Structure formats: structure tokens, C-alpha cells
Amino acid sequence: MAEFTMSATIDAPYGDAVARVRAALAEVGFGVLTEIDLKATLKAKLDVDVPPKVILGACRPQLAHEALGIDPRVAALLPCNVVVSAAGDAQSLVEVMDPNVMPEFTGTAALSGVAADARERLGRMLEGLAA
């Protein structure tokens, strides 16, 4: 299977990492629209314990608007999911869906420019977190 995520392991405990990711997303022009605490949700719904993990639904409105104007079906791929997981006591894993899946999944080559812009921004965010 082809890679569909980009990731970075950062030297920060989970709670600090979530705050750092939110700030780093803002620095590259993304806002957080949704937040799903998987640990809490799975505990509440299934009474199972899993390591701390949150899914942040991140969006850069200008890019979303442009992508939707090219192919409205891309709404099914929005917002950009950014996952923060505990990776031990002092590290966290940050994963994002690679925006290049938009033109690949939809077969709409015209989305390549929007995807490249989002990928560059999210890649810069990951690099900054890992530095």
C-alpha cells in the first residue's frame, strides 16, 4: 500500500505535544475545527484503554475553498486530519494525511496545486516540531 501519511516524532510528552501541534498549525495558516480524543471516546463507548491519541481536524479555509471549487467531492477528505499520539513518556508521534491523496483518490489532476500547497505547509509544520 502506498504511503498516505507524513509524520514526525517529537521530544515532548503527549499533553505538551498537542499544544505545540496546535500552535505549529496556526503558524502555517491552519486552524483546528474539530478535536476527537480517541482515548476518552473509546473508554466511554467500549470501556477499553488505549494510549493517549487525539485527532485534530485542521483546515486552511483558502485551500479548502479552492479545492472544493475544483472538485466538490473533495469535501469527503476534509478537514486535514492531524493525529497526535503518545510515544512513551517523553515523546509523541505526529501524523498527518498526505494532501497528495486528494488528486490521487479523486482522479482530479487539477487538485495537484492545492495539494502541493497544503503538503508544503504541513511538511514545514512537522519539520518545525521535530527540530
mmCIF file of the C-alpha atoms, coordinates in Angstrom:
data_MODEL
# 
_entry.id   MODEL 
# 
loop_
_atom_site.group_PDB 
_atom_site.id 
_atom_site.type_symbol 
_atom_site.label_atom_id 
_atom_site.label_alt_id 
_atom_site.label_comp_id 
_atom_site.label_asym_id 
_atom_site.label_entity_id 
_atom_site.label_seq_id 
_atom_site.pdbx_PDB_ins_code 
_atom_site.Cartn_x 
_atom_site.Cartn_y 
_atom_site.Cartn_z 
_atom_site.occupancy 
_atom_site.B_iso_or_equiv 
_atom_site.pdbx_formal_charge 
_atom_site.auth_seq_id 
_atom_site.auth_comp_id 
_atom_site.auth_asym_id 
_atom_site.auth_atom_id 
_atom_site.pdbx_PDB_model_num 
ATOM 1   C CA . MET A 1 1   ? 0.000   0.000  0.000   1.00 0.00 ? 1   MET A CA 1 
ATOM 2   C CA . ALA A 1 2   ? 1.259   3.472  -0.819  1.00 0.00 ? 2   ALA A CA 1 
ATOM 3   C CA . GLU A 1 3   ? 2.176   5.854  1.978   1.00 0.00 ? 3   GLU A CA 1 
ATOM 4   C CA . PHE A 1 4   ? -0.670  8.186  2.789   1.00 0.00 ? 4   PHE A CA 1 
ATOM 5   C CA . THR A 1 5   ? 0.718   9.941  5.856   1.00 0.00 ? 5   THR A CA 1 
ATOM 6   C CA . MET A 1 6   ? 3.604   12.216 6.756   1.00 0.00 ? 6   MET A CA 1 
ATOM 7   C CA . SER A 1 7   ? 4.946   12.040 10.293  1.00 0.00 ? 7   SER A CA 1 
ATOM 8   C CA . ALA A 1 8   ? 7.453   13.241 12.858  1.00 0.00 ? 8   ALA A CA 1 
ATOM 9   C CA . THR A 1 9   ? 8.418   12.021 16.302  1.00 0.00 ? 9   THR A CA 1 
ATOM 10  C CA . ILE A 1 10  ? 8.924   14.932 18.657  1.00 0.00 ? 10  ILE A CA 1 
ATOM 11  C CA . ASP A 1 11  ? 10.610  15.249 22.030  1.00 0.00 ? 11  ASP A CA 1 
ATOM 12  C CA . ALA A 1 12  ? 7.587   16.301 24.048  1.00 0.00 ? 12  ALA A CA 1 
ATOM 13  C CA . PRO A 1 13  ? 5.196   14.432 26.314  1.00 0.00 ? 13  PRO A CA 1 
ATOM 14  C CA . TYR A 1 14  ? 1.704   13.987 24.896  1.00 0.00 ? 14  TYR A CA 1 
ATOM 15  C CA . GLY A 1 15  ? -0.020  16.962 26.583  1.00 0.00 ? 15  GLY A CA 1 
ATOM 16  C CA . ASP A 1 16  ? 2.742   19.361 25.601  1.00 0.00 ? 16  ASP A CA 1 
ATOM 17  C CA . ALA A 1 17  ? 2.825   17.906 22.088  1.00 0.00 ? 17  ALA A CA 1 
ATOM 18  C CA . VAL A 1 18  ? -0.883  18.588 21.492  1.00 0.00 ? 18  VAL A CA 1 
ATOM 19  C CA . ALA A 1 19  ? -0.400  22.241 22.470  1.00 0.00 ? 19  ALA A CA 1 
ATOM 20  C CA . ARG A 1 20  ? 2.719   22.520 20.299  1.00 0.00 ? 20  ARG A CA 1 
ATOM 21  C CA . VAL A 1 21  ? 0.919   20.998 17.300  1.00 0.00 ? 21  VAL A CA 1 
ATOM 22  C CA . ARG A 1 22  ? -1.969  23.464 17.640  1.00 0.00 ? 22  ARG A CA 1 
ATOM 23  C CA . ALA A 1 23  ? 0.492   26.375 17.712  1.00 0.00 ? 23  ALA A CA 1 
ATOM 24  C CA . ALA A 1 24  ? 2.525   24.968 14.806  1.00 0.00 ? 24  ALA A CA 1 
ATOM 25  C CA . LEU A 1 25  ? -0.622  24.549 12.695  1.00 0.00 ? 25  LEU A CA 1 
ATOM 26  C CA . ALA A 1 26  ? -1.522  28.192 13.309  1.00 0.00 ? 26  ALA A CA 1 
ATOM 27  C CA . GLU A 1 27  ? 1.977   29.253 12.247  1.00 0.00 ? 27  GLU A CA 1 
ATOM 28  C CA . VAL A 1 28  ? 1.445   27.666 8.812   1.00 0.00 ? 28  VAL A CA 1 
ATOM 29  C CA . GLY A 1 29  ? -2.076  29.073 8.422   1.00 0.00 ? 29  GLY A CA 1 
ATOM 30  C CA . PHE A 1 30  ? -4.249  26.188 9.614   1.00 0.00 ? 30  PHE A CA 1 
ATOM 31  C CA . GLY A 1 31  ? -6.971  26.365 12.247  1.00 0.00 ? 31  GLY A CA 1 
ATOM 32  C CA . VAL A 1 32  ? -8.342  23.443 14.238  1.00 0.00 ? 32  VAL A CA 1 
ATOM 33  C CA . LEU A 1 33  ? -12.038 22.832 13.528  1.00 0.00 ? 33  LEU A CA 1 
ATOM 34  C CA . THR A 1 34  ? -12.520 19.569 15.413  1.00 0.00 ? 34  THR A CA 1 
ATOM 35  C CA . GLU A 1 35  ? -10.855 17.557 18.129  1.00 0.00 ? 35  GLU A CA 1 
ATOM 36  C CA . ILE A 1 36  ? -11.515 13.889 18.856  1.00 0.00 ? 36  ILE A CA 1 
ATOM 37  C CA . ASP A 1 37  ? -9.938  12.410 21.977  1.00 0.00 ? 37  ASP A CA 1 
ATOM 38  C CA . LEU A 1 38  ? -9.717  8.752  20.947  1.00 0.00 ? 38  LEU A CA 1 
ATOM 39  C CA . LYS A 1 39  ? -8.614  7.562  24.384  1.00 0.00 ? 39  LYS A CA 1 
ATOM 40  C CA . ALA A 1 40  ? -11.641 9.152  26.085  1.00 0.00 ? 40  ALA A CA 1 
ATOM 41  C CA . THR A 1 41  ? -14.069 8.172  23.323  1.00 0.00 ? 41  THR A CA 1 
ATOM 42  C CA . LEU A 1 42  ? -13.045 4.511  23.230  1.00 0.00 ? 42  LEU A CA 1 
ATOM 43  C CA . LYS A 1 43  ? -13.118 4.328  27.022  1.00 0.00 ? 43  LYS A CA 1 
ATOM 44  C CA . ALA A 1 44  ? -16.623 5.826  27.117  1.00 0.00 ? 44  ALA A CA 1 
ATOM 45  C CA . LYS A 1 45  ? -18.044 3.781  24.239  1.00 0.00 ? 45  LYS A CA 1 
ATOM 46  C CA . LEU A 1 46  ? -16.234 0.439  24.559  1.00 0.00 ? 46  LEU A CA 1 
ATOM 47  C CA . ASP A 1 47  ? -14.683 0.555  28.040  1.00 0.00 ? 47  ASP A CA 1 
ATOM 48  C CA . VAL A 1 48  ? -11.251 -0.143 26.550  1.00 0.00 ? 48  VAL A CA 1 
ATOM 49  C CA . ASP A 1 49  ? -7.996  1.529  27.460  1.00 0.00 ? 49  ASP A CA 1 
ATOM 50  C CA . VAL A 1 50  ? -5.760  2.790  24.673  1.00 0.00 ? 50  VAL A CA 1 
ATOM 51  C CA . PRO A 1 51  ? -2.730  5.079  24.796  1.00 0.00 ? 51  PRO A CA 1 
ATOM 52  C CA . PRO A 1 52  ? -3.409  8.827  24.543  1.00 0.00 ? 52  PRO A CA 1 
ATOM 53  C CA . LYS A 1 53  ? -4.289  9.855  20.979  1.00 0.00 ? 53  LYS A CA 1 
ATOM 54  C CA . VAL A 1 54  ? -6.133  12.838 19.556  1.00 0.00 ? 54  VAL A CA 1 
ATOM 55  C CA . ILE A 1 55  ? -7.307  13.629 16.031  1.00 0.00 ? 55  ILE A CA 1 
ATOM 56  C CA . LEU A 1 56  ? -7.283  17.334 15.202  1.00 0.00 ? 56  LEU A CA 1 
ATOM 57  C CA . GLY A 1 57  ? -9.323  18.348 12.158  1.00 0.00 ? 57  GLY A CA 1 
ATOM 58  C CA . ALA A 1 58  ? -7.200  21.128 10.660  1.00 0.00 ? 58  ALA A CA 1 
ATOM 59  C CA . CYS A 1 59  ? -8.252  23.472 7.879   1.00 0.00 ? 59  CYS A CA 1 
ATOM 60  C CA . ARG A 1 60  ? -6.807  26.320 5.857   1.00 0.00 ? 60  ARG A CA 1 
ATOM 61  C CA . PRO A 1 61  ? -10.034 27.880 4.543   1.00 0.00 ? 61  PRO A CA 1 
ATOM 62  C CA . GLN A 1 62  ? -8.455  29.336 1.397   1.00 0.00 ? 62  GLN A CA 1 
ATOM 63  C CA . LEU A 1 63  ? -7.160  25.922 0.331   1.00 0.00 ? 63  LEU A CA 1 
ATOM 64  C CA . ALA A 1 64  ? -10.407 24.148 1.225   1.00 0.00 ? 64  ALA A CA 1 
ATOM 65  C CA . HIS A 1 65  ? -12.419 26.659 -0.803  1.00 0.00 ? 65  HIS A CA 1 
ATOM 66  C CA . GLU A 1 66  ? -10.109 26.316 -3.792  1.00 0.00 ? 66  GLU A CA 1 
ATOM 67  C CA . ALA A 1 67  ? -10.180 22.509 -3.637  1.00 0.00 ? 67  ALA A CA 1 
ATOM 68  C CA . LEU A 1 68  ? -13.981 22.409 -3.355  1.00 0.00 ? 68  LEU A CA 1 
ATOM 69  C CA . GLY A 1 69  ? -14.249 24.712 -6.376  1.00 0.00 ? 69  GLY A CA 1 
ATOM 70  C CA . ILE A 1 70  ? -12.196 22.248 -8.399  1.00 0.00 ? 70  ILE A CA 1 
ATOM 71  C CA . ASP A 1 71  ? -13.919 19.070 -7.213  1.00 0.00 ? 71  ASP A CA 1 
ATOM 72  C CA . PRO A 1 72  ? -16.753 19.212 -4.649  1.00 0.00 ? 72  PRO A CA 1 
ATOM 73  C CA . ARG A 1 73  ? -16.214 15.520 -3.804  1.00 0.00 ? 73  ARG A CA 1 
ATOM 74  C CA . VAL A 1 74  ? -13.011 16.502 -2.014  1.00 0.00 ? 74  VAL A CA 1 
ATOM 75  C CA . ALA A 1 75  ? -15.228 17.501 0.943   1.00 0.00 ? 75  ALA A CA 1 
ATOM 76  C CA . ALA A 1 76  ? -15.124 13.821 1.938   1.00 0.00 ? 76  ALA A CA 1 
ATOM 77  C CA . LEU A 1 77  ? -11.375 14.241 2.551   1.00 0.00 ? 77  LEU A CA 1 
ATOM 78  C CA . LEU A 1 78  ? -11.687 17.405 4.646   1.00 0.00 ? 78  LEU A CA 1 
ATOM 79  C CA . PRO A 1 79  ? -10.566 18.609 7.088   1.00 0.00 ? 79  PRO A CA 1 
ATOM 80  C CA . CYS A 1 80  ? -6.924  17.516 7.156   1.00 0.00 ? 80  CYS A CA 1 
ATOM 81  C CA . ASN A 1 81  ? -6.542  15.020 9.983   1.00 0.00 ? 81  ASN A CA 1 
ATOM 82  C CA . VAL A 1 82  ? -3.593  15.615 12.275  1.00 0.00 ? 82  VAL A CA 1 
ATOM 83  C CA . VAL A 1 83  ? -3.045  12.801 14.783  1.00 0.00 ? 83  VAL A CA 1 
ATOM 84  C CA . VAL A 1 84  ? -1.011  13.226 17.959  1.00 0.00 ? 84  VAL A CA 1 
ATOM 85  C CA . SER A 1 85  ? -0.150  10.030 19.850  1.00 0.00 ? 85  SER A CA 1 
ATOM 86  C CA . ALA A 1 86  ? 1.855   9.344  22.978  1.00 0.00 ? 86  ALA A CA 1 
ATOM 87  C CA . ALA A 1 87  ? 5.094   7.543  22.101  1.00 0.00 ? 87  ALA A CA 1 
ATOM 88  C CA . GLY A 1 88  ? 6.379   6.836  25.581  1.00 0.00 ? 88  GLY A CA 1 
ATOM 89  C CA . ASP A 1 89  ? 6.663   9.250  28.480  1.00 0.00 ? 89  ASP A CA 1 
ATOM 90  C CA . ALA A 1 90  ? 8.777   11.915 26.789  1.00 0.00 ? 90  ALA A CA 1 
ATOM 91  C CA . GLN A 1 91  ? 7.975   11.621 23.077  1.00 0.00 ? 91  GLN A CA 1 
ATOM 92  C CA . SER A 1 92  ? 4.954   11.938 20.832  1.00 0.00 ? 92  SER A CA 1 
ATOM 93  C CA . LEU A 1 93  ? 4.194   10.943 17.258  1.00 0.00 ? 93  LEU A CA 1 
ATOM 94  C CA . VAL A 1 94  ? 2.531   13.484 14.970  1.00 0.00 ? 94  VAL A CA 1 
ATOM 95  C CA . GLU A 1 95  ? 0.961   12.174 11.751  1.00 0.00 ? 95  GLU A CA 1 
ATOM 96  C CA . VAL A 1 96  ? -0.936  13.993 9.027   1.00 0.00 ? 96  VAL A CA 1 
ATOM 97  C CA . MET A 1 97  ? -2.743  12.699 5.997   1.00 0.00 ? 97  MET A CA 1 
ATOM 98  C CA . ASP A 1 98  ? -0.591  13.500 2.976   1.00 0.00 ? 98  ASP A CA 1 
ATOM 99  C CA . PRO A 1 99  ? -2.597  16.057 0.953   1.00 0.00 ? 99  PRO A CA 1 
ATOM 100 C CA . ASN A 1 100 ? -1.320  14.412 -2.234  1.00 0.00 ? 100 ASN A CA 1 
ATOM 101 C CA . VAL A 1 101 ? -4.019  11.790 -1.699  1.00 0.00 ? 101 VAL A CA 1 
ATOM 102 C CA . MET A 1 102 ? -6.611  14.353 -2.881  1.00 0.00 ? 102 MET A CA 1 
ATOM 103 C CA . PRO A 1 103 ? -5.681  14.238 -6.583  1.00 0.00 ? 103 PRO A CA 1 
ATOM 104 C CA . GLU A 1 104 ? -4.848  10.525 -6.330  1.00 0.00 ? 104 GLU A CA 1 
ATOM 105 C CA . PHE A 1 105 ? -8.126  9.457  -4.664  1.00 0.00 ? 105 PHE A CA 1 
ATOM 106 C CA . THR A 1 106 ? -10.345 11.704 -6.771  1.00 0.00 ? 106 THR A CA 1 
ATOM 107 C CA . GLY A 1 107 ? -8.504  11.294 -10.060 1.00 0.00 ? 107 GLY A CA 1 
ATOM 108 C CA . THR A 1 108 ? -8.655  15.099 -10.419 1.00 0.00 ? 108 THR A CA 1 
ATOM 109 C CA . ALA A 1 109 ? -5.214  16.275 -11.501 1.00 0.00 ? 109 ALA A CA 1 
ATOM 110 C CA . ALA A 1 110 ? -6.294  19.917 -11.143 1.00 0.00 ? 110 ALA A CA 1 
ATOM 111 C CA . LEU A 1 111 ? -6.142  19.419 -7.353  1.00 0.00 ? 111 LEU A CA 1 
ATOM 112 C CA . SER A 1 112 ? -2.371  18.938 -7.534  1.00 0.00 ? 112 SER A CA 1 
ATOM 113 C CA . GLY A 1 113 ? -1.575  22.615 -6.902  1.00 0.00 ? 113 GLY A CA 1 
ATOM 114 C CA . VAL A 1 114 ? -3.808  22.833 -3.831  1.00 0.00 ? 114 VAL A CA 1 
ATOM 115 C CA . ALA A 1 115 ? -2.399  19.543 -2.551  1.00 0.00 ? 115 ALA A CA 1 
ATOM 116 C CA . ALA A 1 116 ? 1.176   20.729 -3.070  1.00 0.00 ? 116 ALA A CA 1 
ATOM 117 C CA . ASP A 1 117 ? 0.499   23.941 -1.128  1.00 0.00 ? 117 ASP A CA 1 
ATOM 118 C CA . ALA A 1 118 ? -1.107  22.061 1.775   1.00 0.00 ? 118 ALA A CA 1 
ATOM 119 C CA . ARG A 1 119 ? 1.657   19.437 1.736   1.00 0.00 ? 119 ARG A CA 1 
ATOM 120 C CA . GLU A 1 120 ? 4.381   22.090 1.869   1.00 0.00 ? 120 GLU A CA 1 
ATOM 121 C CA . ARG A 1 121 ? 2.705   23.846 4.804   1.00 0.00 ? 121 ARG A CA 1 
ATOM 122 C CA . LEU A 1 122 ? 2.068   20.657 6.759   1.00 0.00 ? 122 LEU A CA 1 
ATOM 123 C CA . GLY A 1 123 ? 5.569   19.394 5.993   1.00 0.00 ? 123 GLY A CA 1 
ATOM 124 C CA . ARG A 1 124 ? 7.002   22.649 7.312   1.00 0.00 ? 124 ARG A CA 1 
ATOM 125 C CA . MET A 1 125 ? 4.890   22.236 10.443  1.00 0.00 ? 125 MET A CA 1 
ATOM 126 C CA . LEU A 1 126 ? 6.263   18.711 11.008  1.00 0.00 ? 126 LEU A CA 1 
ATOM 127 C CA . GLU A 1 127 ? 9.845   19.818 10.397  1.00 0.00 ? 127 GLU A CA 1 
ATOM 128 C CA . GLY A 1 128 ? 9.461   22.673 12.868  1.00 0.00 ? 128 GLY A CA 1 
ATOM 129 C CA . LEU A 1 129 ? 8.089   20.344 15.528  1.00 0.00 ? 129 LEU A CA 1 
ATOM 130 C CA . ALA A 1 130 ? 10.892  17.824 15.043  1.00 0.00 ? 130 ALA A CA 1 
ATOM 131 C CA . ALA A 1 131 ? 13.661  20.460 15.164  1.00 0.00 ? 131 ALA A CA 1 
# 
